[in-house]
Every structure is written in structure tokens, then in C-alpha cells.
Amino acid sequence: MFLRKNMEHRESVENRSYSYIHGWYSSLGATAEEAFVKVRGYVVQVITLASQGDVEGIESFERLGEATKWKIAFHHQNRPILAVVDIFKKAPLDAFVGETAGRSMAALQKTALALFPTNLGILEFGG
């Protein structure tokens, strides 16, 4: 779902729907309001998984894009018990931990956290 820059009338097509202000994938609902409720529900699901430290659950959640779900998870994790670093795409995280094999994002997050030095804040570590 997104806010349209161009407010000119645009016809909805097979997989994308438009209102005067918003655009969204048609699979999310017939109206912008329906799409918003569905996306908000997806965000809440990722927040719940993150607050529980369930990186495998976040990994398997397919309703949001990779970077989007990991960024949401990072910001809503249980800070005293870190589960996610602030690297949200697999390739950069793979390079960071020095992996060459195709490990899951959840496994890479765990490996990165194992490298976390105690003298840094979590934002400094991933940045």
C-alpha cells in the first residue's frame, strides 16, 4: 500500500487497485481501508514474533517484503533479549558475518548477534 504522488485518475488493473490517494495490491482488498487493515494485521503479526524473539517465525512470514519485515522486527524486538540486528537484507548480512553458503536470514541474524560486542549499542553495531 502506498500514497500516490500523481493524483490523476488511474484505472485499477488486474493486480493493482487505486483510489484518488492510495495504491495497493488488489489481493489486499477492494478498498484502501480494507488493504490498510490487512497490512496493519501483518505488521502486528511481525511485531508479535519479534517481541517473542522468534526469528524463524519472522523468516517464514511471507506477507511482507524481506527488508520490511526485518526492519519492523528490529524496531519492535525485546531490547533486553536481542534477536535482530539492523541489517535487513540477506546479502549484506551474509557479507557481514562472512558466510558464503546460503544460510537463512534467521540463522544469519543469530550469527551476527553472536558477534555483538558488549561495549556497543545495537544501533552502533549494525550501522
Backbone as CSV, one residue per row, in Angstrom:
resi,resn,N_x,N_y,N_z,CA_x,CA_y,CA_z,C_x,C_y,C_z
1,MET,0.848,-1.160,0.000,0.000,0.000,0.000,0.893,1.221,0.000
2,PHE,0.538,2.249,-0.775,1.354,3.437,-0.851,0.506,4.669,-1.135
3,LEU,1.069,5.809,-0.810,0.448,7.094,-1.092,0.870,7.504,-2.494
4,ARG,-0.070,7.810,-3.347,0.225,8.159,-4.735,0.783,9.566,-4.837
5,LYS,1.816,9.738,-5.655,2.364,11.073,-5.938,1.489,11.790,-6.960
6,ASN,1.075,11.057,-7.978,0.254,11.601,-9.042,-1.212,11.324,-8.716
7,MET,-1.972,12.368,-8.465,-3.361,12.212,-8.035,-4.352,12.165,-9.206
8,GLU,-3.844,12.064,-10.432,-4.743,11.964,-11.577,-5.470,10.623,-11.534
9,HIS,-6.660,10.594,-12.124,-7.449,9.358,-12.136,-6.636,8.237,-12.773
10,ARG,-6.669,7.090,-12.135,-5.975,5.908,-12.656,-6.885,4.711,-12.480
11,GLU,-7.071,3.978,-13.551,-7.910,2.781,-13.522,-7.196,1.651,-12.799
12,SER,-7.932,0.921,-12.000,-7.386,-0.283,-11.380,-7.167,-1.325,-12.465
13,VAL,-6.127,-2.104,-12.299,-5.809,-3.167,-13.253,-5.886,-4.507,-12.531
14,GLU,-5.520,-5.564,-13.208,-5.685,-6.923,-12.686,-5.179,-7.111,-11.259
15,ASN,-3.960,-6.678,-10.971,-3.397,-6.962,-9.647,-3.143,-5.715,-8.800
16,ARG,-3.474,-4.553,-9.311,-3.272,-3.319,-8.549,-4.544,-2.486,-8.564
17,SER,-4.843,-1.936,-7.404,-6.033,-1.103,-7.255,-5.609,0.298,-6.852
18,TYR,-6.440,1.275,-7.219,-6.124,2.668,-6.947,-7.353,3.420,-6.468
19,SER,-7.124,4.307,-5.522,-8.109,5.308,-5.160,-7.486,6.640,-5.570
20,TYR,-8.137,7.709,-5.250,-7.587,9.020,-5.573,-6.239,9.239,-4.889
21,ILE,-6.077,8.716,-3.685,-4.893,8.981,-2.874,-3.953,7.785,-2.780
22,HIS,-4.476,6.555,-2.775,-3.671,5.368,-2.478,-3.598,4.399,-3.648
23,GLY,-2.588,3.538,-3.588,-2.473,2.396,-4.478,-2.155,1.185,-3.622
24,TRP,-2.592,0.002,-4.053,-2.341,-1.217,-3.276,-2.525,-2.425,-4.180
25,TYR,-1.968,-3.556,-3.741,-2.198,-4.805,-4.444,-3.650,-5.214,-4.233
26,SER,-4.323,-5.562,-5.297,-5.740,-5.920,-5.239,-6.007,-7.080,-4.281
27,SER,-5.035,-7.960,-4.103,-5.217,-9.105,-3.197,-5.405,-8.668,-1.748
28,LEU,-5.070,-7.413,-1.442,-5.217,-6.908,-0.077,-6.630,-6.439,0.240
29,GLY,-7.456,-6.263,-0.770,-8.821,-5.839,-0.523,-9.366,-4.970,-1.639
30,ALA,-10.661,-4.738,-1.582,-11.336,-3.964,-2.624,-11.203,-2.461,-2.421
31,THR,-10.930,-2.049,-1.184,-10.806,-0.621,-0.889,-9.488,-0.363,-0.168
32,ALA,-9.096,0.896,-0.149,-7.872,1.277,0.563,-8.004,0.947,2.049
33,GLU,-9.193,1.119,2.598,-9.410,0.830,4.013,-9.230,-0.663,4.312
34,GLU,-9.759,-1.511,3.445,-9.586,-2.957,3.620,-8.108,-3.337,3.530
35,ALA,-7.411,-2.763,2.564,-5.987,-3.051,2.391,-5.195,-2.597,3.613
36,PHE,-5.529,-1.428,4.135,-4.830,-0.920,5.317,-4.999,-1.853,6.511
37,VAL,-6.221,-2.299,6.742,-6.496,-3.196,7.874,-5.691,-4.489,7.720
38,LYS,-5.635,-5.024,6.516,-4.903,-6.266,6.292,-3.402,-6.061,6.519
39,VAL,-2.843,-4.985,5.964,-1.409,-4.712,6.132,-1.085,-4.446,7.602
40,ARG,-1.928,-3.689,8.279,-1.715,-3.441,9.706,-1.693,-4.757,10.480
41,GLY,-2.553,-5.685,10.118,-2.559,-7.000,10.746,-1.252,-7.748,10.509
42,TYR,-0.707,-7.634,9.301,0.585,-8.266,9.002,1.691,-7.667,9.863
43,VAL,1.676,-6.352,9.991,2.683,-5.667,10.806,2.585,-6.131,12.254
44,VAL,1.377,-6.237,12.767,1.173,-6.700,14.144,1.690,-8.127,14.314
45,GLN,1.487,-8.973,13.311,1.993,-10.347,13.398,3.525,-10.355,13.508
46,VAL,4.195,-9.535,12.708,5.658,-9.468,12.769,6.111,-8.896,14.110
47,ILE,5.417,-7.880,14.607,5.754,-7.309,15.911,5.634,-8.366,17.006
48,THR,4.593,-9.163,16.952,4.405,-10.225,17.944,5.545,-11.233,17.878
49,LEU,5.903,-11.660,16.676,7.016,-12.597,16.511,8.319,-11.992,17.033
50,ALA,8.549,-10.726,16.727,9.777,-10.055,17.161,9.835,-9.925,18.673
51,SER,8.725,-9.580,19.283,8.717,-9.422,20.737,8.975,-10.747,21.449
52,GLN,8.701,-11.850,20.760,8.955,-13.177,21.304,10.349,-13.700,20.928
53,GLY,11.078,-12.930,20.099,12.402,-13.360,19.647,12.350,-14.508,18.646
54,ASP,11.229,-14.674,17.971,11.023,-15.789,17.052,11.522,-15.449,15.645
55,VAL,12.834,-15.527,15.440,13.403,-15.178,14.137,13.012,-16.180,13.050
56,GLU,12.793,-17.433,13.413,12.326,-18.416,12.428,10.913,-18.073,11.957
57,GLY,10.078,-17.620,12.872,8.729,-17.189,12.509,8.751,-15.981,11.596
58,ILE,9.646,-15.043,11.882,9.794,-13.869,11.019,10.274,-14.307,9.647
59,GLU,11.240,-15.194,9.630,11.780,-15.721,8.368,10.673,-16.326,7.513
60,SER,9.794,-17.100,8.118,8.767,-17.807,7.352,7.551,-16.939,7.027
61,PHE,7.456,-15.757,7.611,6.323,-14.865,7.348,6.465,-14.286,5.940
62,GLU,5.509,-14.558,5.068,5.642,-14.207,3.660,4.772,-13.048,3.202
63,ARG,4.047,-12.414,4.081,3.096,-11.383,3.666,3.710,-9.991,3.518
64,LEU,4.948,-9.805,3.972,5.648,-8.534,3.823,6.995,-8.799,3.181
65,GLY,7.564,-7.792,2.540,8.865,-7.949,1.919,9.959,-8.200,2.938
66,GLU,11.070,-8.751,2.465,12.170,-9.129,3.355,12.651,-7.964,4.217
67,ALA,13.049,-6.881,3.592,13.589,-5.757,4.358,12.531,-5.159,5.279
68,THR,11.304,-5.084,4.812,10.223,-4.507,5.613,9.996,-5.297,6.893
69,LYS,9.869,-6.604,6.778,9.570,-7.399,7.979,10.738,-7.402,8.956
70,TRP,11.983,-7.428,8.457,13.128,-7.438,9.367,13.325,-6.074,10.021
71,LYS,13.003,-5.005,9.310,13.105,-3.672,9.917,12.051,-3.517,11.016
72,ILE,10.837,-3.951,10.748,9.787,-3.917,11.771,10.224,-4.748,12.971
73,ALA,10.759,-5.934,12.703,11.200,-6.819,13.786,12.301,-6.163,14.611
74,PHE,13.249,-5.530,13.960,14.338,-4.874,14.682,13.801,-3.820,15.649
75,HIS,12.902,-2.998,15.161,12.396,-1.891,15.983,11.443,-2.325,17.092
76,HIS,10.883,-3.517,16.982,9.892,-3.958,17.967,10.322,-5.193,18.754
77,GLN,11.587,-5.543,18.684,12.072,-6.688,19.454,12.180,-6.325,20.928
78,ASN,12.319,-7.336,21.734,12.511,-7.173,23.161,13.974,-6.774,23.377
79,ARG,14.240,-5.497,23.582,15.617,-4.994,23.631,16.514,-5.672,24.671
80,PRO,16.025,-6.035,25.823,16.920,-6.742,26.747,17.371,-8.117,26.229
81,ILE,16.583,-8.707,25.333,16.930,-10.008,24.765,16.941,-9.861,23.236
82,LEU,18.035,-9.339,22.703,18.119,-9.030,21.279,18.002,-10.277,20.412
83,ALA,17.299,-10.121,19.283,17.136,-11.222,18.338,17.461,-10.804,16.911
84,VAL,17.488,-9.477,16.655,17.639,-8.966,15.296,18.604,-7.789,15.294
85,VAL,19.577,-7.812,14.358,20.463,-6.662,14.157,19.862,-5.780,13.065
86,ASP,20.384,-4.565,12.939,19.790,-3.639,11.961,20.432,-3.739,10.581
87,ILE,20.475,-4.955,10.075,20.817,-5.232,8.680,19.644,-6.061,8.166
88,PHE,18.915,-5.526,7.188,17.599,-6.055,6.855,17.527,-6.853,5.564
89,LYS,18.636,-6.956,4.856,18.675,-7.740,3.621,19.700,-8.850,3.778
90,LYS,19.428,-9.979,3.142,20.259,-11.161,3.322,21.685,-10.970,2.797
91,ALA,21.868,-10.409,1.614,23.209,-10.293,1.027,24.161,-9.476,1.904
92,PRO,23.768,-8.276,2.376,24.680,-7.542,3.250,24.943,-8.245,4.581
93,LEU,23.931,-8.911,5.122,24.117,-9.631,6.380,25.038,-10.836,6.159
94,ASP,24.867,-11.493,5.030,25.730,-12.605,4.647,27.188,-12.138,4.568
95,ALA,27.404,-10.999,3.936,28.761,-10.444,3.819,29.303,-10.045,5.188
96,PHE,28.448,-9.502,6.031,28.862,-9.058,7.355,29.381,-10.216,8.203
97,VAL,28.674,-11.335,8.180,29.081,-12.466,9.014,30.100,-13.356,8.308
98,GLY,30.394,-13.064,7.041,31.420,-13.807,6.317,30.965,-15.150,5.794
99,GLU,29.701,-15.281,5.532,29.174,-16.546,5.022,29.229,-16.570,3.498
100,THR,29.432,-17.733,2.955,29.339,-17.907,1.514,28.261,-18.926,1.162
101,ALA,27.861,-19.740,2.109,26.789,-20.718,1.884,25.442,-20.044,2.077
102,GLY,24.410,-20.592,1.490,23.081,-19.997,1.549,22.343,-20.274,2.835
103,ARG,22.705,-19.602,3.909,22.011,-19.766,5.189,20.771,-18.888,5.222
104,SER,19.830,-19.240,6.054,18.599,-18.460,6.183,18.895,-17.127,6.858
105,MET,18.002,-16.194,6.669,18.123,-14.889,7.318,18.085,-15.052,8.834
106,ALA,17.257,-15.953,9.332,17.177,-16.194,10.778,18.526,-16.681,11.310
107,ALA,19.150,-17.607,10.610,20.459,-18.121,11.034,21.519,-17.027,10.968
108,LEU,21.467,-16.202,9.938,22.424,-15.100,9.822,22.238,-14.087,10.944
109,GLN,20.993,-13.805,11.315,20.725,-12.889,12.426,21.334,-13.450,13.711
110,LYS,21.158,-14.728,13.953,21.725,-15.353,15.161,23.248,-15.285,15.151
111,THR,23.858,-15.549,14.003,25.318,-15.489,13.889,25.814,-14.071,14.122
112,ALA,25.136,-13.091,13.544,25.532,-11.692,13.729,25.449,-11.293,15.195
113,LEU,24.402,-11.717,15.884,24.268,-11.387,17.304,25.337,-12.054,18.152
114,ALA,25.806,-13.213,17.711,26.894,-13.886,18.441,28.187,-13.070,18.350
115,LEU,28.295,-12.222,17.323,29.464,-11.360,17.143,29.316,-10.010,17.846
116,PHE,28.162,-9.791,18.460,27.841,-8.495,19.066,28.742,-8.201,20.270
117,PRO,29.564,-7.147,20.185,30.417,-6.796,21.331,29.603,-6.084,22.414
118,THR,29.876,-6.381,23.646,29.097,-5.827,24.758,29.332,-4.339,24.961
119,ASN,30.382,-3.781,24.376,30.667,-2.355,24.578,29.986,-1.456,23.549
120,LEU,29.175,-2.001,22.669,28.462,-1.210,21.663,26.962,-1.302,21.878
121,GLY,26.284,-0.243,21.468,24.823,-0.289,21.413,24.414,-1.001,20.146
122,ILE,23.188,-1.494,20.101,22.726,-2.251,18.949,22.699,-1.410,17.679
123,LEU,22.405,-0.124,17.757,22.412,0.735,16.574,23.820,0.969,16.048
124,GLU,24.768,1.081,16.926,26.163,1.257,16.519,26.709,-0.023,15.879
125,PHE,26.288,-1.157,16.381,26.773,-2.442,15.893,26.413,-2.684,14.436
126,GLY,25.158,-2.499,14.087,24.716,-2.761,12.710,25.023,-1.661,11.742
127,GLY,25.269,-0.462,12.242,25.477,0.701,11.371,26.845,0.720,10.853
